Amino acid sequence: MSIEFRCPSCDKLLRVADAAAGKQARCPACACQTLVPDDSTSPRISSARSLSKPLPSQFEAPRPESGTRPFDLFGHAGAEDRVPPSQSPPPPAAAVRGITLDAGRIFHQAWAIMRRQMLLCILGPIIAWFAGSIGVAMIETFFTIAAKAVGTREVYMLCQMIVSLLSFAIYILLETGLTIFFLRIARGQEADLGDIFRGVRCFGHICGSNILTQLGVSIGMLFFLVPGVIVALMLSQHKFLVIDRKLGILDSLTVSSRLTYGNKLNLLVLWAAASLIYLAGALACFVGLLVALPLVHLMMTVAYLTLSGQPFGESRGKT
């Protein structure tokens, strides 16, 4: 048995196990936290208490039509995924997950996931690094030759600017691909190294949200550092939301601030732990970075899945 109810903020149809009645749950579409109603036959929440402010109207989603699959609070089936009316989607296998981050627990969960696919996790960042290095080297060589052929200072400066922009684009593409890659690994899905090069589809939104995030952090840093750190923590999930939920630039920033509400200090502790892992990897003659890089990627991915109330690892299984 399962309980179906609508998110009081975005009106998304959600489904949880009947054992979750009366517990807190977070809508994965808009990050609104609500209480699961006791009445499993109610098609819409009328008495559930919203624990966050309503989202702007642009976040409201239309009700699913008859014969469509409602959004599973613990999966990724959207209302647009058609299913025959006679078939009922299976109830979720997991109970409602808490939303408080624990850096130690996330480390152990990420490490457990990585151990199952150690070689694949290590190869991913290596291939991304080689691909990025080769791409940037080719771009620099081409524009250096072009600048020398013209021989003017203005052309040289223009070429350097183009090289910087293209290098940034390559970094964003590969970082997006790595996020896709580790999202699949963290969920226990079949991942392959080709995922690293599949970041083109959301390149524009990633660039936009990344630029706005950096701008907000830079402005915050002007006010004695602390506001900049707070902004960085608040908007830290924008990349995952663009990739995983296909949100727009401003939407991803808004939902990220909702997801991280009440967990900024926990995220800061997680970032500090990640920095220590990087340092330990560098001290081990940089060979340790082969393990540190994928481990930190998985830690951040598990943190996002935890904040958004999604299962990961063996709880989801292979696809």
Summary of the structure (lengths in Angstrom):
residues: 319
radius of gyration: 21.8
end to end distance: 23.6
largest distance: 76.1
contacts: 989
relative contact order: 0.13
helix: 58%
strand: 6%
